[in-house]
Amino acid sequence: LKTALPRIGNDNAQREYYLTDLVGLAVGDGIAVNTAMPGHPWETLGVNSRAQQARVERVWQGVQAQRLLDQGVTLADPARIDIRGSLVCGRDVFIDVGCLFEGRVSLADGVRVGPFCVLNTATVGAGTHIDAYTHVREAVIADGARIGPYARLRPGADIGAQVHVGNFVEIKKSTLGRGSKANHLTYIGDATVGQRVNVGAGTITCNYDGVNKFHTVIEDDAFIGSDTQLVAPVTVGRGATLGAGTTLTRDAPAGQLTLSRPHQTSVPGWTRPERKS
């Protein structure tokens, strides 16, 4: 095909390129030609325009949707799913409208995927719920996790069982242990997070200095207060607590409270500046 396709011409009344011309070219090259029956009539549909290509694509997507339905998968709308790779589903899987699956995706028993999610090369464990508008790429999610809405799992994300990853949370090249939670507005990159860790809103791992990436370790049962910056490389010890607003630049001891924010001050008699008329 690689050598013959460029030789197909359009010297005909319709000025079109016919794949059937490959037969004559093959015979001329001394290549044996055999016949084969298509499995379905739609496999022989012609594509000579973008519109025809789109119609054939919808036929193919319909075939894949029907295969899932026959396997017991519930599709909220079989006409609104796109599979651009392979999708393997267990029992009692539910897929809402507008979802896109790329690469190799595996959904275990009882998985629910909310509307308008994108999953690319992902493995999702049993009973996990992925809520609306979540993007998952080259990631692994264990059983019983709750992801989204509006979450982003980037390559190397390894999400443990019963983990919660909430809205506007981005995770890259990191492991989250069983039962840990990052429920909102968080970036976790190049990190190892233990079990039962609570990551407060607005927390970020500062993993990049403009040239190199650095690793963050958060051990089991740690509590990370809201609006915390962890300047890697740094380790938060087991059961440690970081107060809200902390910028951590050194390791936090296990079982202790670590703070870095200044003491709150109130200024008596202070007035706001006023515009001069």
Number of C-alpha atoms within 10 A of each C-alpha: 8 6 8 14 14 8 12 16 13 12 9 9 6 7 9 12 14 15 12 9 15 16 15 12 16 14 11 10 10 9 11 9 10 6 5 5 6 9 8 7 8 11 11 10 11 12 13 11 9 9 10 13 14 12 14 18 13 16 15 16 19 18 13 18 22 16 12 18 13 10 15 15 20 18 19 15 12 20 15 19 22 21 19 12 13 14 18 12 19 16 15 16 22 19 23 20 19 19 20 18 21 17 16 17 21 20 23 20 19 20 25 22 25 23 21 20 24 20 26 21 19 22 21 26 22 21 21 26 22 26 22 22 20 25 22 27 21 20 23 20 25 21 21 21 25 23 29 24 23 20 26 24 28 19 18 17 26 22 29 23 22 21 26 24 29 24 21 19 25 23 26 20 18 23 21 27 23 22 20 26 23 27 23 23 20 25 20 26 24 23 24 18 28 21 21 20 25 22 28 22 21 20 25 22 23 23 20 15 10 6 5 7 13 16 20 23 21 27 21 22 21 25 24 26 20 21 19 24 21 27 21 22 20 21 23 27 19 20 19 22 22 26 19 20 18 20 20 23 15 13 18 20 15 18 15 15 13 20 17 14 12 8 5 5 6 6 6 6 5 7 7 5 6 6 5 4 3
